[in-house]
Amino acid sequence: MTALGFEIIAGNGDCHARTGRVTTPHGAFDTPAFMPVGTQAAVKGILPAMVASPAIAAQIILANTYHLMLRPGSKLIAQMGGLHRWMRWDGPILTDSGGYQVFSLAAINTINDAGVTFRSHLDGSTIDLTPQRSIAAQNELGADIIMAFDDCPPAVQAGVEKNEDGVDPDSAIPESRNPKPDSSRIQLACERTVRWLDQCIAAHSRSDQALFGIVQGGTDFDRRNWCLEHVCSHDLPGYAIGGIAVGEGHAGLKAVVEHVAPQLPADRPRYLMGVGYERDLLAAVRAGVDMFDCVLPTRNGRNANAFTPTGQVRLRNARFGDDPAPIDPNCDCPACAGGFSRSYLRHLFLAGEMLGPILVSAHNLRHFQRFMLDIRRAIAHNDWPMVTRHWPVAID
């Protein structure tokens, strides 16, 4: 079987949105797709079977190469039969390259043209992560889609709105990071990303894995164009837009995606990395993006923040103490369809019961799958008013 197939099923005359189906050695998934994040080879608090079941209905998940390299090690996972067998997930898996940690763990790494040297947040040991090592680790992990190692520069400009999804929740990144990027730093990141892609292609050794390239460039269209041209000069199974949701805000994100996505090869999946708020997802779909991932559903779920079509519900608020309603009466997730009230969920969090984070995380995961399902319906029937009617939270 080939590493990856992609079929475009329907397009939309009003914009660049399209529905499709990606086929991998471990099954297929529909696009536009939202991938739950399983950083440590687990979607936090949720059994793999539930993630795949109709209760949530995710078709593909993401795992984190950097964290799995540190613990337990990619070689051990390979010895255990690879990620799919080890974590009991039968569907497609995508692994990132560790490149995002260049940004999110800036306080504990040093970078040069050869790669990145990290100080482990676990034991303080030194780890050299190069394009070759990133690919070797991903080959050992055995994911269906793997990412080229890239250099992700910060995009925050002085005085620009910060996106709260711009920091890796599993890192201890300090608040004092300099928010003013140097334009020369962004150009250097583009040049490294292109050179490292060449090295990743040379190092990639498994024909059953699809290697995606990543376009960097911050919010600078000229640098995005330069990187896009060089990355897309390689005939790859798919392409990604990186360096987004790192502080540029919604307007900056939308501008970059609307500029870059339509220029990516139309017959390959397009992946926007690390983006999860509904209005960002909708804008990116309309620009032609097919794949997304974000930690928001489970991170917010663990913190008693539930997503709904009209906005987040912060369940620790006292006003929910005697609220008999479910999080969302129209949701079919285990929490809402199971009849668990906002009052009860609030009690679970205040009492420190682990069932609270589990139920709200499951709800949030289902929320985003329902959202993507409605987006796919809107594309197929050219019915965008349905999305804004059912999901006012996504209105720009």
JOCORBEL-V319541 format. One record per backbone hydrogen bond with DSSP energy under -0.5 kcal/mol. NH is the residue of the N-H (numbers start at 1). CO is the residue of the C=O. If there is no record, write none. Layout:
[[NH & CO] [NH & CO]]
//
This chain:
[[5 & 23] [7 & 21] [9 & 7] [9 & 19] [10 & 19] [12 & 17] [15 & 12] [16 & 286] [19 & 10] [20 & 31] [21 & 7] [22 & 29] [23 & 5] [24 & 27] [25 & 3] [27 & 24] [29 & 22] [31 & 20] [32 & 290] [33 & 290] [35 & 33] [35 & 292] [36 & 34] [36 & 60] [37 & 294] [38 & 36] [38 & 62] [40 & 42] [41 & 38] [44 & 42] [46 & 43] [50 & 47] [51 & 47] [52 & 48] [53 & 49] [56 & 50] [56 & 53] [57 & 50] [57 & 53] [58 & 51] [61 & 92] [62 & 36] [63 & 94] [64 & 38] [64 & 39] [65 & 63] [68 & 64] [69 & 65] [70 & 66] [71 & 67] [73 & 68] [77 & 73] [78 & 74] [79 & 75] [80 & 76] [81 & 78] [82 & 77] [83 & 141] [86 & 82] [87 & 83] [88 & 84] [89 & 84] [90 & 88] [92 & 59] [94 & 61] [95 & 145] [96 & 63] [101 & 98] [102 & 99] [103 & 99] [103 & 100] [104 & 100] [105 & 101] [106 & 103] [108 & 105] [109 & 106] [110 & 117] [112 & 115] [115 & 112] [116 & 129] [117 & 110] [118 & 116] [118 & 127] [119 & 108] [120 & 118] [120 & 125] [124 & 120] [127 & 118] [129 & 116] [129 & 127] [130 & 128] [131 & 114] [134 & 130] [135 & 131] [136 & 132] [137 & 133] [138 & 134] [139 & 135] [140 & 136] [141 & 137] [142 & 138] [143 & 138] [144 & 93] [145 & 93] [146 & 210] [147 & 95] [148 & 212] [152 & 99] [152 & 150] [153 & 151] [155 & 246] [156 & 246] [160 & 157] [164 & 162] [166 & 163] [171 & 168] [177 & 174] [181 & 156] [181 & 179] [185 & 182] [186 & 182] [187 & 183] [188 & 184] [189 & 185] [190 & 186] [191 & 187] [192 & 188] [193 & 189] [194 & 190] [195 & 191] [196 & 192] [197 & 193] [198 & 194] [199 & 195] [200 & 196] [201 & 197] [202 & 198] [203 & 199] [204 & 200] [207 & 205] [209 & 206] [210 & 144] [211 & 209] [212 & 146] [212 & 210] [213 & 238] [215 & 240] [216 & 214] [220 & 217] [221 & 219] [224 & 220] [225 & 221] [226 & 222] [227 & 223] [228 & 224] [229 & 225] [230 & 226] [231 & 227] [232 & 228] [234 & 231] [236 & 234] [237 & 211] [238 & 211] [239 & 269] [240 & 213] [241 & 271] [242 & 215] [242 & 240] [252 & 248] [253 & 249] [254 & 250] [255 & 251] [256 & 252] [257 & 253] [258 & 254] [259 & 255] [260 & 256] [261 & 257] [263 & 260] [264 & 260] [264 & 261] [268 & 265] [269 & 237] [271 & 239] [272 & 291] [273 & 241] [273 & 271] [275 & 272] [275 & 293] [281 & 277] [282 & 278] [283 & 279] [284 & 280] [285 & 281] [286 & 282] [287 & 283] [288 & 284] [288 & 285] [289 & 284] [290 & 270] [291 & 270] [292 & 33] [293 & 272] [294 & 35] [299 & 295] [300 & 296] [301 & 297] [302 & 298] [303 & 299] [303 & 300] [304 & 301] [305 & 300] [306 & 304] [306 & 313] [311 & 308] [313 & 306] [314 & 312] [315 & 304] [315 & 313] [317 & 314] [320 & 317] [321 & 318] [323 & 320] [324 & 322] [331 & 328] [337 & 333] [338 & 333] [338 & 334] [339 & 336] [340 & 335] [342 & 325] [343 & 323] [345 & 341] [346 & 342] [347 & 343] [348 & 344] [349 & 345] [350 & 346] [351 & 347] [352 & 349] [353 & 348] [356 & 353] [357 & 353] [358 & 354] [359 & 355] [360 & 356] [361 & 357] [362 & 358] [363 & 359] [364 & 360] [365 & 361] [366 & 362] [367 & 363] [368 & 364] [369 & 365] [370 & 366] [371 & 367] [372 & 368] [373 & 369] [374 & 370] [375 & 371] [376 & 372] [377 & 373] [378 & 374] [379 & 375] [380 & 376] [381 & 377] [382 & 378] [382 & 379] [383 & 378] [386 & 383] [387 & 383] [387 & 384] [388 & 384] [389 & 385] [390 & 386] [391 & 387] [393 & 309] [394 & 391] [395 & 392]]
//
